[in-house]
Amino acid sequence: MAQPRILILGAPGAGKGTQSANITDEFDVEHVTTGDALRSNKQMDISDMDTEYDTPGEYMDQGELVPDEVVNAIVDEALSQTDGFVLDGYPRNLEQAEELEGMTDLDVVLYLDVSEEELVHRLTGRRMDPETGEIYHVEYNPPEDPEVEDRLEQREDDTEETVRERLRVYRENTEPVVEYYDDQGTLERVDGEQAPDDVWESVKETIESTT
């Protein structure tokens, strides 16, 4: 079987990172994220674009958002360097989805379907160990060591107010992308509220049956 070209979509907390890691192991493909692609192409020459800076790194160093056209060029570069991939974190809007069509032919678009209340529950339950940076969850993945449990902290971006705002922004920008692929008939919905191992079984079966 040729290496599949997979796009994975889902809201923050839907489990894209976990399932992307499973996909890369099982199908021997690259995990392409916009964050990694940006970091590995920080010095890419974009002086031919009509942009404020000549490299993506300059935007990042200034703490500024990297423009869509630069992100598009970097994702295109990252995808051109691999035969098979699972793309995670792109496209974030309809314009990027249309750009992606010109870059590659996708074999399958996976959507991890999780209700808003479950996403809020997952994200607000996350806790970080400030000494190690390890992430735990008060219900799904508590630490075994009571000392670690006592020093866990909730990150600012995991409070309920912040989480609901992140989900609102996601819905506004990225739900049209889900509808875009649904209308094309390429979207495969996976129930993301199952146990992680069951989600993985569904993901694996979906990829195998569509590629």
Secondary structure, DSSP 8 states (H G I E B T S, - for coil): ----EEEEE--TTSSHHHHHHHHHHHHT-EEEEHHHHHHHTTT---TTSS-SSSSHHHHHHTT----HHHHHHHHHHHHHT-SSEEEES---SHHHHHHHHHH---SEEEEEE--HHHHHHHHHTEEE-TTT--EEETTTB--S-HHHHHH-B--GGGSHHHHHHHHHHHHHHHHHHHHHHHHHT-EEEEETTS-HHHHHHHHHHHHHHH-
